[in-house]
Amino acid sequence: MKASQFLISTLKEAPADAEVLSHRLMMRAGMIKRLAAGIYTYMPMGLRVIRKVEAIVREEMNRAGAIECTMPVIQPAELWSESGRFTKMGPELLRLKDRHERDYVVQPTSEEAVTDIARQDFKSYKQLPKNLYQIQTKFRDERRPRFGLMRGREFIMKDAYSFDRDEAGAKRSYQVMARAYRAIFDRFGLTYRAVAADSGAIGGDLSEEFQVIAATGEDAIVYCAGSAYAANMEKAEAAAPKGPRPAAKQALTKTPTPGKSTCADVAELLGLPLRNTVKSLVLATDELNDQGEIVKSAVWLLLLRGDHDMNEVKVGKVPGLDAGFRFATVPEILEHFGTPPGYLGPIGLKKPVRIVADREVAMMADWVCGANDKDFHFTGVNWGRDLPEPDAVADLRNVVAGDASPDGQGQLAIERGIEIGHVFYLGTKYSRAMNATFLDEDGKPKPFEMGCYGIGITRLPAAAIEQNNDERGIIWPDAIAPFTVVICPVGMDRSEAVKAAAERLYADLQAAGVDVILDDRGERPGAMFADWELIGVPHRVTIGDKGLKDGQLEYQHRRDAAATRVPVADMAAFMKGRLAG
C-alpha cells in the first residue's frame, strides 16, 4: 500500500468527548469516527487492525474444530420469549417492530438463534459434539456509552456455542475453547490473565474471563503471585478466617458518637482501627403476585467489617437473597431499627430482621456497631453474650490486597484489567427453555449441554492501545498493527535516488509478504514521523540522501530510543529477520 492511495486522517487534538487514552488515540490516529453516541465508523486504518484481529480469531477457532456461520443481527422476539430474555433483559436489549407490528430485537448475543439451529439440525447424539461460531455485529443499548470502542453500543464480537450430549462432554468442549482462547491471546502479543469469573446474566456455573492488564482497566483482577489462582473481583475469595473466635475482653458500652455516622468517623473518634468496626447494610426482598405487585417484603441486615466493601454478586448467592434483593427504603429502616441510617446495628431492633454476617465479622470479638440511637454506637460487642449468633454466615465482601489466598500459597494482589474474552459453561439453561433436544443412544430425547464463548473483536484494539502507548501515540504489537512496516523516504519528491531506493525496498518487502506501507506523500520529515508514531506502526525504515551516499538506511522500532544504521543492500534481509524473530 502507498500512503498517497490510502486514507490517512490524523488529528493534532482529540475531540473533547474522548475520555480514555485509547479513545483519544484512535480518534487522533484516524481509526474511528463518531457517528452517534456509542456508534462509530471504522475508518480504513482502524479496520485493518480489526481485520487482523478477526483473522487470528478465525484461524484458532477453525483449528479448534469450531464451524463458522453468521446469524442475523435482527432476530424475532418469539425466540427471545421462549428463553424468557425478551422480558427479563432490561433496556439494554433494543426492541423494535416491523411494518406488520411484529416484535424483533437487535441481538446483543445469539444464544436463542443458535439453539434454534441446533434443535432443527442436530437430531442425534451421533452428530455431537458441535461448535458453531460467528464474527458479527452486536448492539447493546447502553444508558451511557463511553470510552470509545471499550463501551460502545454497536460492536463486533466473536461468539461461539458448543453443543454436547452430556455434562462431561460439555466440559471437555469448554476446555478446548479455553485452550483456543489462550492460543488466540498469546498471538496478539498482549499481557493478559485468565481469571475465574461469575457467569452473570448469561448463566452457567463454570466461567473464565480473559483480561488484558492495563492501569486504566475498568475491572479489578485478583491473583496470587505464588500460585495460579486468579479471579475477577466478583468471584475472588480470600482464605476463610481461622478460628477460634477470640474471647470477650470488653464490656458492652453505649458510647456517645455525636455526628459520627460512618465507620471511619467513629473509628477516628474512638482511636480504634477501622477493622474493629462493623457496618450495617439493610436490604429487602419482595414477594410478588401474578400482576407483579409487591404483596410482602422482608428486611435483612448484613454485617461487614468497617474496612470492607459488599460484593453484590456474592450477596446474591445467599439463600433467600438469591431470587433478587434491593436496598431497603428509609421508611423500612425506621420501622425496623427506629433510627435513620448512620447509627444502625443488630442490638435493640424494633422489629426482627434476618441477620447475615460476613465470615470475618462472625469471628470478631469486642467490635463496634451502631446502637440504633442517633449519635450513639455500642463498643465491646460480642456474639453470644450481647446478641444471638447470626442467622447465617457467608462470604459477603470484596477481597483486598494482602488477604490470604484461598489456596494457601501466599497473599492476594490486585491489578486492573480490560475484559476481552469470556467462556461459559451454560448447561441446559437455553436448551430446556427452548425444548432443544436430540435423540440419545437409548432413543430418548435429551436437552443439549451447551457452552458459550465470546471475544470482543472491536474492544480488543482499544485494550491493546491502553497497554501499548507512549507520549507520541500508539505502539501496536506486530500481529495486529494496521501496517507492520512503514518506509519513510525523506525528500522523495526531490531526489530520484531516494525514490528509487524506497520503491526497491517496498517491492522487496512486498514480495516477502511483509505488510508494508510506503509514505510517498512528500510530507516534511517531522510531520511524516509524527503521523506514523501516532498511528503506531511498529517498524520504520527511513531513507534519505545523506544516508544513501554512505550506503546506509535507518531502522527504528517504535519502542527504540534511537535508529540503527543498516547497509542498503542488507535492509530487506534485516527486516525479514526482525519480523521473523
Helices and strands as residue ranges (DSSP letters): G 3-5, H 21-28, E 32-36, E 39-42, H 44-63, E 67-68, E 74-76, H 77-83, H 85-88, E 94-97, E 103-106, H 111-121, G 125-127, E 130-139, G 148-150, E 154-164, H 167-188, E 192-196, G 200-202, E 206-213, E 219-224, E 230-232, E 253-256, H 263-270, G 274-276, E 278-288, E 294-305, H 312-315, E 326-327, H 330-337, E 354-358, H 359-362, E 367-370, E 376-381, E 392-394, E 412-427, H 429-433, E 437-439, E 445-447, E 449-456, H 459-467, E 469-470, E 473-474, G 478-480, E 485-489, H 496-511, E 516-518, H 525-535, E 539-543, H 545-549, E 552-557, E 564-567, G 568-570, H 571-580
